Amino acid sequence: MSFLTIFRSIAFLEGLSYLLLLFIAVPIKYSMGNESYVKMLGMPHGFLFIGYVVVAFLIKSDYKWTNKEFLFVLAASIIPFGTFYIDKKYLK
């Protein structure tokens, strides 16, 4: 399995977990006072985020990303739907 395949998988899962946190878990926490979804999704999302950053560093030279492109790839992980955009624009 290549680092690209791993990165694309992590990017998808990281993006999905971020959306679930932002649009489902956090609203439930503040509207119903139920923190269980945030606790359930928070740790896996954190591990996926770290994995996204680490593997991005590993494939940076393979894709010959400039520093600006690399920072954009990293910044996409904190923007909703950002990792999906990176997959479509930079990884296909």
C-alpha positions in Angstrom: 0.0 0.0 0.0 1.4 3.4 -1.0 1.6 6.5 1.1 -0.8 8.1 -1.3 -3.4 5.5 -0.6 -2.9 5.9 3.1 -3.0 9.7 2.8 -6.2 9.6 0.8 -7.9 7.3 3.3 -6.8 9.3 6.3 -7.9 12.6 4.5 -11.3 11.2 3.9 -11.8 9.8 7.4 -10.3 13.0 9.0 -12.7 15.2 6.9 -15.7 13.0 7.7 -14.9 13.0 11.5 -14.5 16.7 11.4 -17.8 17.2 9.8 -19.5 14.9 12.2 -18.0 16.8 15.1 -18.9 20.2 13.8 -22.4 19.6 12.5 -23.7 16.8 14.7 -21.7 16.3 17.9 -21.1 19.9 18.9 -24.7 21.0 18.2 -26.0 18.1 20.3 -23.6 19.0 23.1 -24.8 22.6 23.3 -28.4 22.1 22.5 -29.0 19.0 24.6 -26.1 19.1 27.1 -25.0 15.7 25.9 -21.2 15.5 25.5 -21.0 11.8 24.7 -20.8 12.3 20.9 -18.0 14.8 21.2 -16.1 12.4 23.5 -16.8 9.5 21.2 -15.6 11.3 18.0 -13.0 13.6 19.5 -10.1 11.2 20.1 -10.4 9.3 16.7 -10.6 12.7 15.0 -7.4 13.8 16.8 -5.5 10.7 15.8 -6.7 11.1 12.2 -5.6 14.8 12.2 -2.1 13.9 13.4 -1.9 11.1 10.9 -3.0 13.5 8.1 -0.2 15.9 9.0 2.5 13.2 9.4 1.6 11.5 6.1 1.4 14.9 4.3 5.0 15.5 5.4 6.0 12.1 4.1 4.5 12.6 0.6 5.4 16.3 0.2 8.6 15.6 -1.8 6.9 12.9 -3.9 4.4 15.5 -5.1 6.9 18.3 -5.3 4.6 20.6 -3.4 5.9 24.1 -2.9 5.8 25.5 0.6 2.7 27.4 -0.2 1.0 24.3 -1.6 2.1 22.3 1.4 0.7 24.9 3.8 -2.5 24.9 1.9 -2.7 21.1 2.2 -2.2 21.4 5.9 -4.6 24.2 6.3 -7.3 22.2 4.5 -7.5 19.9 7.5 -9.0 22.7 9.7 -11.5 23.9 7.1 -14.8 22.0 6.7 -14.7 20.0 3.5 -11.1 21.0 3.0 -9.6 17.5 2.9 -12.1 16.5 0.2 -11.0 19.4 -1.9 -7.4 18.5 -1.5 -8.1 14.9 -2.6 -9.8 16.2 -5.7 -7.4 18.9 -6.6 -4.0 17.6 -5.5 -4.2 13.8 -5.2 -6.0 12.4 -8.3 
